[in-house]
C-alpha cells in the first residue's frame, strides 16, 4: 500500500516544492439490518449510474464502481468503464481496496477482544512475545495504540517498508527488530502500516490460523462477501481482478507496480457489491444482512471513535471533516499501484458511500474521496460538493512544457561547454565553482525527493512508487538532473584539458 491513507495524493506538496526549487535555480445507529442482495431500482440507482458514466467519459480513469446506502439500506450499486483487461467493469469485479483493509483488521481484532482472547490495553509484547523493537519504550506499546497509530512507530524510524523479501506476517513483525520509536507510545500519532501488520499477526497467532483464513471465516463469509479475499503482497492477483492504471496526460497506462507486503494494512481485494454489505453492517451496528451478529454495536462504535491525540483516527477509520470542511464523516481512503478506494459514512444524513477506481492516486488523478462525496451530491443536493482533485492532465502538460524547455537549455549548455570552459580558463576557481552549482541543483532536488516527501507527509516511499504518483514530474526531474550533471562533467572536463594545455 502506498504511503498514505490515501496517501499518495498527499505527496503533491513534495512535487510542487521540488518544481519551485528547480525552476527557481462515535457510533452509528440504524433501525434494521441492511438488504443488499437484490439489485436496487429507482431514481437513485439511475442517478448514480449516470454520474459514473459521465465520470468515466470525462476523465482518463478506465473504470469505477460505487455503492450508495442510507441507514443501512442499499440505494444504488453501479459500475462504468473498463476493467482494464478488455472487459466491462462490473460491481462484482475484484479491485484492491488498499488502506480500507485496515478497518477489516481492526474488526478482526475486536472480535477477539470480545471473546477475551486479546486485551486492547494489555502490552503487545505480553500477547505477542515475538515482537522485538530496537527501543526499550516499545515494551509498553498496547494493542489499542497499534490500532490508533499512536504506538510511537513511524516510517522515519523503520526499516524500508517497500521491499520484496517480506512474505508473511511473521516476517513483517521480525523485521521490526531494527526499528526504533519516533515518540513515546501514546504520545503522538503517526500513520504507519506496520502497526496493522503487528495487529494482524496478533489475530493470526491468537486464532491459530492464517490471517487471510481468519478473515474469510469470521468476516467475509458471515457478511456474504463471496468475492472478497485478503492477500499478502501487492503484486498478488485474484481471479477476475481488474488491472490497475496510472494516469498521465489524462490517459490511463496499465501498471503492476512494485511487489511489497500488504497483509493487514492493505491486502484486501473486494468489489462494490461486497463492500456494500460491509458498510451496511457498519451502519447496522455489527449485524449482517441475514441477522448474524458479526461484532457488537459497542465494538462498531469503538472503531468509529478516535482516541485523544490520534489525529482523528479510530480503529481503521477516521472521524473528521474533509479538507474543505463539513460534514463530519467516518471514513477511510486507500491508494496504491493502480487502484484507489474510499468508504465513508455520513452520520448526520445517514448516507454511506463506497467508491473503487482502477487508477491510483496521483497529482493529476481523481481523488476517490472527492468523487464519493460528489456522487452523493448528485443524489442529494443537501450534501456539499467538493473541489475535484483531477485536473484532466493539465499539470502533466505544463510539466511536459517545462521539461522541454529545461532539458533543451541543458542540451544547449552541453553544446556550448567548450566555449564556456575557454571563457573560464584563468578565472578564480571559487567563482567558477559557483557558476557550476546551479546545474547540480536538479540532481540535489531529485536525490532529496524521498526526504522531502517524508518531511511533508511523514510517509516514506521509494522512487518506483513516487513515479506512480506523478510519472511526468519524476521523469522531468530525473532528466533534468542527468542533464545538469552532464553539463557540469563536460564543462569541468573541457576546463581541465584547457588548463593542462596552457601549462604545457
Secondary structure as UniProt FT lines:
FT   HELIX           7..11
FT   HELIX           12..23
FT   HELIX           43..58
FT   STRAND          63..70
FT   TURN            71..72
FT   STRAND          73..82
FT   TURN            91..92
FT   STRAND          95..96
FT   HELIX           98..100
FT   HELIX           101..114
FT   TURN            115..116
FT   TURN            120..121
FT   HELIX           124..127
FT   TURN            129..130
FT   HELIX           136..140
FT   HELIX           143..148
FT   HELIX           155..157
FT   HELIX           169..174
FT   HELIX           175..178
FT   TURN            185..187
FT   HELIX           194..207
FT   HELIX           211..215
FT   HELIX           216..220
FT   HELIX           221..223
FT   TURN            226..227
FT   STRAND          229..230
FT   TURN            234..235
FT   TURN            239..240
FT   STRAND          245..248
FT   TURN            249..250
FT   STRAND          251..254
FT   TURN            263..266
FT   STRAND          268..270
FT   HELIX           272..283
FT   TURN            284..285
FT   TURN            289..290
FT   HELIX           297..303
FT   TURN            308..309
FT   TURN            311..312
FT   STRAND          318..322
FT   TURN            323..324
FT   STRAND          325..335
FT   STRAND          340..346
FT   TURN            347..350
FT   STRAND          351..357
FT   TURN            363..364
FT   HELIX           368..379
FT   TURN            381..382
FT   TURN            392..393
FT   HELIX           394..415
FT   HELIX           417..424
FT   TURN            425..426
FT   HELIX           429..457
FT   HELIX           463..469
FT   HELIX           471..503
//
